[in-house]
Amino acid sequence: MSELLVTADRGHDIPLGPVTPSAYRAFLASGEGAELGPGFLQCPSWAQVKDGWRSQLVGWGPEPESGGLSGAALVLLRQLPGTRKYFAYLPEGPVADWADPDIDGWLRPLLRHLRALGAFAVRIGPSPAYRTWTAARLKSATGPGRRLSDVLASRVDPLGMAVAERLRARGWQRCGGEEDGDAQPRHVFQVPLAGRGPDDLWSGLNQEWRRNVRRAEKAGVEVVVGGEADLPEFYRLLRITEERDGFRLGRSLEYYERQYAALNAEEPGRMRLYLARHGGETLAAHTMVHVGRRVWYQTGASASHRREVRPSNLLQWRMLLDAHALGAEVYDMRGVPSTLDPDDRSHGLLRWKLGTGGEVVQTLGEWERPLDGTANYALYRAFQAYLARR
């Protein structure tokens, strides 16, 4: 632990500069820089999904433009209205060696580069985990007014703790403090797949999940992989889901069409659309993204009728098996709420995911800081006030 907390400045900055998409993709494919490889938000194709943002691919290495990288990042740049300044955002990035005690050796070049691009502030999403709770521990910890923070974690990641301390010492602030205040979910639900077979995954489901999967199969629910032409049907169900469950993602059909086209152009099959059909009607539709050794269940939608045939359970079971067949080590079901109060409406999502037998992982969350300079600090305060009003 003491070695992880080393903060001494060795005075050696790793060269950083723009890289080509091919060099960037080669680095991501090498598996370097992150324990399980990059998140899909750091893939070059994600820049095409984010409408209204400029983007740049950068990398660390002796000659970044020619490859041989030790780290990389997709940088998104959003212009502050009325200025020539930008807010820089590295979603779930950079993809770098967070265990390196000489964190300044690659953070300093990044900040200099962003300042040269005209950025007044930057937000990053470090990859190390912070705390983890098993499904068994959380099932027994539910109660009125209770939250994840009230429960002793099953595991605490020393690297995550060290990285948090390093960032604080360098003037970075966690977005939203200790509560959720990030663009990406701080608490995610993951099902470990490494070293497990289909029988192990089946036994990991709780009795309710196994019963619902069997019920769907007996009722004749069919799960198929759809295509781009099925995205309007997915979106129709998503709008129904948003209205029923009281949330609004605020995304258009064009957003999902752009995402599907961009991710699959980068690698065929990177994004899949799964459909659960019954009696000739699509009752549920979920999207899945695959990068390296991880698979994500990204967005789910379902109809409000015929829910008794449990299409979403069977659909998720098929996706879980397909993730295993793809060689993924983790099936990430993305965000869950931090409430453990069974009377809280949002707790139902956590309860549903707990049934798969996985675990809740608290990430380090997102961190940001203004770049040096009086004008940048003023713009950063104005930007924070703008976000607060939104």
N, C-alpha and C positions, 0 to 999 in steps of 0.2 A: 504493500500500500504506500509506503513512504517513497518508493521509487516512482510511483505514478504521480505523486504530488510535486515532483521536481519542477521548479519554475525558473531555474537559472537561465539567463540569456546567453546563448553560446555565440551570438553575433554572426550566425551563418544563415543567410536568407536563401531559400530555394528559388531559382528563377521561375517566373510565372509569365505566361503570355497566351494569346489566342491560339486555339488548336483547330484543326479541321474536323468535320464530323466523322470522317473515317478513323482518324487517330483517336478521337474521343471514344468512339464505339469499340475500337480495339482494346483500349484500356479497360472499359467497363466489362468487356468479354473476358479479360484476363483474370477477373475476380480479385484484383488488388484493391486496397483502400477501404474495404468494408468486409466485415466478417461473413455476411451472406450476400455480398454484392450490392449494387446500388438499388435504391428505390426507383419506381417507374417515373417519379417526378423529376429525376435527374437524367432521364434519357433525352437525347437531342430532340426527339420527336415531340416532347412535351412543350417545347417552345412554339410549335405550330398550333397547339391546343389553346394557348393563352392569348386570346385576342386582346389587342390594346397594349401589349407589352413588347418592347424591344428585347433582344436576347443576344448573348454571346457565350461561346464555349471557351473555357480557359483551362489550362493545365499547368502542373508543376513538373519541372524536370530540367536537365542540362540544356536541352534544345526542344522546348515544348512543341514548336510547330512541326517537328519531324517525328514525334512519338517518344518512346522511352519515358513515359510519365510515371510519377509517383503519386499523383493525385489529380483530380479534375473536378470541374463544377459547371453546371448550367446556371448562368446568371440571367435573371429576368430584370428588366429595367422599366419602371413606370414613371413617366414624366409628371412632375408636380405642376398642376395648371398655373399658367401665368409666369413660369420660370423656365430656364434651360437646365434645371437640376432634376435628378432622378432618384427614386427610391430603389435600391438594389435588393433583390430577393433571391435566395438560393434555397428553394423548397426541398426539405429533407437532404440538404447538402451543406458543405461540399463533400464529395466522396474522397476522403483523405484518411491518413493514419492518425486517428484520435488518441492512440496510445503513445504516440511520440512525445516524450517529455519536452522536446524543444518545439512546442506548439507555435512559438513566435516565428520560427523559421519559415512557416508557410502562411501564417495569418498576416504578418506584416506586408509581404508582397501583395497579398489579396487586397488589403485595405488601400495600399498605394495605387494599385491598378484601378480599383473602383473610383477612387478620388479623381484619377486622371480621366475617367469616363464621364465625370460630372455628377457622380452620386453624392448625396448629402447624408445618407444613412444606409445601413445594410442590415438585413435580417437573415439569419442562418438557421438550419435545423440539424444539429449534431446527431449522428447515428447511434451512439451508445445508449443502451437502456439504462433506466434508473432503478425502478423497483418492479417486482413481479409478484402477483398473487395467483395461486392455483384456484381452479374452479371449486374444489372441495372446501378450501378455506373460506371463500366468499359466500358459498351457499349457507354456511353455518353462521355467517356474520351479519346477515340481513336484519334490519330492524328499523323502527321509526326514527327518522332523523339521521340515520347513520350514512357515512360516506366512506369511500375507499381509504382516505387518510386516517380514519379511525381504526383501521385494521392493520396489525403487524404484518409486514410483507413477508412472503415466503422466501424471497431472495432479494438481496440488494447488490447491485453491480458496483464494485469498487471503481471501475474505470469511469462509469457514469458520474459517480460522486466526485472523482478527481477532475474530470472535464468541467463540471459545473463550477468547482472552485477556481480552476484556471481562468475560465471566462469571466467570472465575477472580479477576479483580481486585475483583469485587463479592461474593466469598464463596461463589459457587456451586461445587459439586463434581460432577465427572463420575461418574455411577453406575458402580461397578466399576472405576474408574481407566481405564487404557488398554485393558483387555480387555473382552469383552462382559459387561455387568452390568445390562442394561436390560430393561424389559418388552417393548419392541419391538426387532426386529432392528437391530443397529448396522451390519452389512454386508448390503447388498441387491444383487440382480442386476437390471440394467435393460437393456432393448433399445431404443436410440433409434429413433424412427419418423419424426421430422420430416424432410421433404425426401426421403423414400425411398418407392419404389413396391413392389408385391408382388414384382417380379422382384429388386429389391435385397435384400428380406428373405429371399427364397429363396437367393440367392447368399451371403448372410451365414451361413446354416446350414453347419455343417461336413459333410463327406462322410457321416459316420455318421448324422447327423440326416436328411439328404436320403434316404439309403438306407432308413432306418426309416420315414419318412413314405410313401415309395413302397411299401414292403412292406405297411404297414397298408392302404393303398388297394387294392393288388392282392389282399389277403386278404379284402377286403369289409368292413372296419371302417367303421361309419357313425357320424358325429358329429352329435348333435342338441342343441338347447337344451331342457332340461327345465323343470320348474316345481316349485312347492311340494310337489306330491304325490310328487316323486322324491327329496326330501330324506332319507327313511328309507333308501333304497337307497344314497345317497351316504354316509350315516353308517355303514351296514353295511360298506361298502368301507373307510371311514376306520379303523374298528376293526381290520380285517384288516391295513391298512397299518401301523398303530401297532405291532401285535404282531410283524409281520414285520421292521420296520425298527428296532425297539427304542426307541421314544419314546412319550410319552403327553401329548397336549394337555390332557387333563382337561376337555374340554367335552362337554356333553350334546347329544342331538338337539334338545332344546328351545331350546338356545342358538342353533343354526343356524336353526331355524324362526323364532325371534324376530328374528334378524338379517335374514333374507330378507324377512320381513314389514315390518320397520321401514324398511329401506333402500329397498325398492320402493314403500312408501307415500309416502316423501318424494319420490321421482322414479321413475316406472315404468321398469324396465330397469336401474336402478342396480346391482343384483346379479343375476347370471345363474348358472345351473347348467348346465354342459356335460356331456354323457354320451357315452361312446364305447361302441358296441354291436357285438357280433359274434356271429353265429349265434343271435340272439334274446336274448342275455345282455349285461348291462351289465358291462364289464370295467374301466372307469375313469370317474371323475367329478371334475371340477374346478370350483371357484367363481371367479367373476370380478367385480370391482367397478369401476365407471366413475364418475369425478367430474372434470368439467372437461376438461383436456387430458391427463389421466393415466388409465391403466387398470392395475389390479392383478390378477395371478393370486394368489389368496389361499390357498386350501387345496386340496390334491390327494389323491386316494385311488385305489387300484387293486387289482384282484384278484391273487392269487398264482399263478393258472394262466393258460394261453394267453398268456403274456407275449411269446412269440415273434412274435405278430402286431402288437406295438408300438402298442397303442391310445393310450398317453399322448403319444407323439410326434405322432400325427395330431391328437389333441385339442388339444395346445398350438399346433400350426401353424394350426388353425382359429381359436383364440382370438387368436393374433397377427394374423391377417388381419382379424378382426372389430374388434380394437382400432384397427387402421389405418383401417378403414372408418368408425369412429366419430370420426375426426379427432384421436385421441390423439397426443401427441408422444413419449410414453414408455410402454413396456410394462414394468411393474415386476413381477418375479417373486419379490419379497419376499426373505426371509432366506437367506443362505448361510453355511456355517461358515468360520472363518478358517484352517483347516488346508489345507496344500498337500501333505500326506503321502499318497501314493496307498494306503498300507497302513492309513490311518485310515478307519474305516467311514463316517464322515460326509462324507468327501471325495467320495464318489460323487454326492452331491447337487450339489456345486459343479461337478463334471465334467459332469454332465448339462446343467446350465444353461449352462455355457461353450459347449456345442455350438451354441447359438443365435447365437453371435457377438456377444453384448452385452458388458457390462462390469460389474465389481464396484465398487460405490460405498460408501465408508465414510462414514456420516453422522456428525454431531457427537455422536450418542448422546444419552442423557438426562442432565439435570443437575438437582440438587436442593439445597435449603438449608433450614435451619430459619428460621422467622420470628422477628424480634427479640423477646427476652424470656427471662428465666431459666427460667421454667416450660416454654416452648416448646422450649428447647434440651434440657431434661431429657426431655421427651416424645419428642423426635426421637431421642435416644440409645436410649431404650427401644424405639422403633419399629424402629430399625436392628437391635437385638438380636433382636427378634421375627422380623424377616425372615431374619436369619442362621439362627435355629433352624429356620425353615420350609425 
